[in-house]
Amino acid sequence: MASRFWPTRDADLAKHLNDELVGNLTKDDCSIIGQEVILYRIAPYDTKTNMYGEAGETGKVYKAGGKLFCIVDAGDFDWNTDEFGPDTRQDVSFHFQRDMLIDVNFRPDLGDVVSWNSGYFEINGTNENQLIGGQTDKNWTISCTAHLSRINTLNIERTRAF
């Protein structure tokens, strides 16, 4: 149904401008304000579980990572020192364009891991409530909250530049 206050041509213009600012993998490999992240999806059928349904001694297994563009909102580092030594914590929000994710046929889920700024962040929440004009058929972003994870707890091989 066409909207009086947000016609299709305006939505197309806004999508084009967001593709230029944040980046869109289907069109080009550059962005102005967006940042490139690598997202690793959990491979549930390759993960061995124990009798309680928890990831076994090898931990969760992840599929090969895919490159995406998003806007990153990172909190400050929080340092904690206890009997086990120093520990670093950081909470980050990743904001993906919903249309871009539809174009590449992908949706981030809980437990997926995002590689950004030399760290690995496990997604612990997703939110899709940025509606344009309050219309549920014009949902604009998928926002993911994540926390910093230790690389030694993940079954992800680090990529290195040669």
Residue pairs with C-beta under 8 A, 6 or more apart in sequence:
1 137
2 8
3 133
3 135
3 138
5 133
6 132
6 133
6 135
6 138
11 132
11 138
14 132
15 97
15 99
18 97
18 99
19 27
19 97
19 100
20 31
20 32
21 31
21 32
21 33
21 34
22 31
22 32
22 33
22 34
22 69
22 70
22 71
22 97
22 100
23 29
23 30
23 31
23 34
23 36
23 69
23 100
24 69
24 97
24 100
24 103
25 67
25 68
25 69
25 100
25 103
25 104
26 100
26 103
26 104
31 69
33 71
34 69
34 70
34 71
35 69
35 70
35 71
35 72
35 116
36 67
36 68
36 69
37 67
37 68
37 69
37 70
37 72
37 94
37 114
37 115
37 116
38 65
38 66
38 67
38 68
38 114
38 115
38 116
38 159
39 65
39 66
39 68
39 106
39 108
39 112
39 113
39 114
39 115
40 62
40 63
40 64
40 65
40 112
40 113
40 114
40 115
40 156
41 62
41 63
41 66
41 109
41 112
42 60
42 61
42 62
42 63
42 109
42 111
42 112
43 61
43 62
43 63
46 61
47 55
47 56
47 58
47 59
47 60
47 61
48 55
48 56
48 58
49 55
49 56
50 56
58 155
59 153
59 154
59 155
60 111
60 154
60 155
61 155
62 113
62 154
62 155
62 156
65 115
65 156
65 159
66 104
66 106
68 96
68 100
68 101
68 104
68 106
69 96
69 97
69 100
70 94
70 95
70 96
70 97
71 94
71 95
72 92
72 93
72 94
72 95
72 116
72 117
73 92
73 93
73 94
73 95
74 90
74 91
74 92
74 93
74 117
75 90
75 91
75 92
76 90
77 88
77 89
77 90
78 88
78 89
78 90
79 86
79 87
79 88
79 89
80 86
80 87
80 88
80 89
81 87
88 148
89 147
89 148
90 119
90 121
90 147
90 148
91 145
91 146
91 147
91 148
92 114
92 116
92 121
92 145
92 146
92 147
92 148
93 143
93 144
93 145
93 146
94 108
94 114
94 116
94 121
94 123
94 143
94 144
94 146
95 141
95 142
95 143
95 144
96 108
96 141
96 142
96 143
96 144
97 140
97 141
98 128
98 139
98 140
98 141
98 142
101 107
101 108
101 142
107 142
108 114
108 123
108 126
108 142
108 144
109 123
109 126
110 123
110 124
110 125
110 126
111 122
111 123
112 122
112 123
113 120
113 121
113 122
113 123
113 149
113 154
113 156
114 120
114 121
114 123
114 144
114 146
115 121
115 156
119 148
120 148
120 149
120 150
120 151
120 154
120 156
121 146
121 147
121 148
121 149
122 146
122 147
122 149
123 144
123 145
123 146
124 145
124 146
124 147
125 144
125 145
126 142
126 143
126 144
126 145
127 142
127 143
127 144
127 145
128 139
128 141
128 142
128 143
129 139
130 139
130 140
130 141
130 143
131 138
131 139
131 140
132 138
132 139
132 140
151 158
